[in-house]
């Protein structure tokens, strides 16, 4: 799955066509815009990209970044567009995730994937019946994240929560500094690569890196 979001519909179509041409299985599309969008504008944007690219799409509901929230009614409209196959939602806290998932299930067909991001809440979303975990941490710790998913799929709530509890120090620095900044630092600390986030995002300052190093040690200890 490749991110194909762009400010303009024609640019998003081009990105999705390029992704399909190089073998992507799907595109992740967010409603990015300089000016606030209406539901009709978002619907036409997604329907056009799906139709003109031929690439299966996953809706990226990320209101913290896009300042647009998908209503269940809009999700329902989009779920019935050929080529739109799933949604990536920010996982709410444990008290709200079951009701959110139920609301989504009511809005979409049975074969429509409902997955979640926000790593520190995603475990409960999986246990509630979410179809996927769009994990940031899995980029640098795939094995431990896979164990959580397998435990959740097997209905082993105790094991899934036990593993997730070990990651609490990482969740804490994710919330404090943002998962994107932290995962760049983690990748470097683990020797996976030496790179900086794309500007204007800056690498973590030293005091923040120390907190991330402590979280990493507690996780690996």
FENURWO-V929695 format. One record per backbone hydrogen bond with DSSP energy under -0.5 kcal/mol. CO is the residue of the C=O (numbers start at 0). NH is the residue of the N-H. E is the energy in kcal/mol with one decimal. If there is no record, write none. Layout:
BEGIN
co->{CO:CO}
nh->{NH:NH}
e->{E:E}
END
This chain:
BEGIN
co->{1:7:8:9:10:11:12:13:14:15:16:17:18:19:25:26:26:27:27:27:28:29:37:38:39:40:41:42:43:44:45:46:47:48:49:53:55:56:56:57:58:58:59:59:61:61:62:68:70:71:72:73:74:75:76:77:79:80:82:82:84:85:86:86:87:88:92:92:93:95:96:97:98:99:100:101:102:103:103:108:110:112:112:113:113:114:115:116:117:117:118:120:121:122:123:124:125:131:131:132:135:136:136:140:141:142:143:144:145:146:147:148:149:150:151:154:155:156:157:158:159:160:161:162:162:163:164:166:166:167:168:169:170:171:172:173:177:178:179:180:181:182:183:184:185:186:186:187:192:197:204:204:205:206:207:208:209:210:211:212:213:214:215:216}
nh->{27:11:12:13:14:15:16:17:18:19:20:21:23:22:1:28:57:3:4:29:59:31:41:42:43:44:45:46:47:48:49:50:51:52:53:55:26:84:85:28:60:87:30:61:64:65:66:70:74:75:76:77:78:79:79:80:81:83:56:84:112:58:88:114:60:116:95:96:97:99:100:101:102:103:104:105:106:106:107:111:112:86:114:130:131:88:133:90:120:121:122:124:125:126:127:129:128:115:133:134:138:139:140:144:145:146:147:148:149:150:151:152:153:155:154:156:159:160:161:162:163:164:165:165:166:166:167:169:170:171:172:173:174:175:176:177:181:182:183:184:185:186:187:188:189:191:192:190:194:200:207:208:209:210:211:212:213:214:215:216:217:218:219:220}
e->{-2.6:-2.1:-2.6:-2.0:-2.3:-2.5:-2.6:-2.3:-2.5:-2.4:-2.2:-1.5:-2.8:-1.4:-2.2:-0.6:-2.9:-2.4:-0.6:-0.5:-2.5:-1.9:-2.2:-2.7:-2.5:-2.2:-2.5:-2.7:-2.3:-2.1:-2.6:-2.3:-2.9:-1.7:-1.5:-0.5:-2.6:-2.7:-0.9:-2.4:-0.8:-3.4:-0.5:-1.0:-1.7:-2.7:-1.7:-0.5:-2.5:-2.4:-1.9:-2.6:-2.7:-0.7:-0.7:-2.0:-0.5:-2.0:-3.2:-0.7:-2.1:-3.0:-0.6:-2.8:-2.4:-2.8:-1.6:-1.5:-0.5:-2.2:-2.8:-2.4:-2.2:-2.2:-2.9:-2.0:-1.0:-0.6:-1.2:-1.6:-0.5:-2.2:-0.6:-2.9:-0.7:-2.7:-3.1:-1.5:-2.1:-1.3:-0.7:-1.3:-2.5:-2.4:-1.6:-2.5:-1.3:-2.4:-0.5:-1.4:-1.7:-2.0:-2.5:-1.7:-2.4:-2.0:-1.5:-2.0:-2.9:-2.4:-2.4:-2.7:-1.8:-2.8:-1.3:-1.5:-2.2:-2.5:-2.1:-2.4:-2.1:-2.1:-1.1:-0.6:-0.7:-1.0:-1.4:-0.9:-2.4:-2.4:-1.6:-2.4:-2.4:-1.8:-2.6:-2.2:-2.1:-2.7:-1.4:-1.6:-2.7:-2.3:-1.6:-2.7:-2.2:-2.4:-1.0:-1.4:-0.5:-1.7:-0.6:-2.5:-2.2:-1.2:-2.1:-2.8:-2.2:-2.1:-2.5:-2.4:-2.3:-1.8:-2.3:-1.7}
END
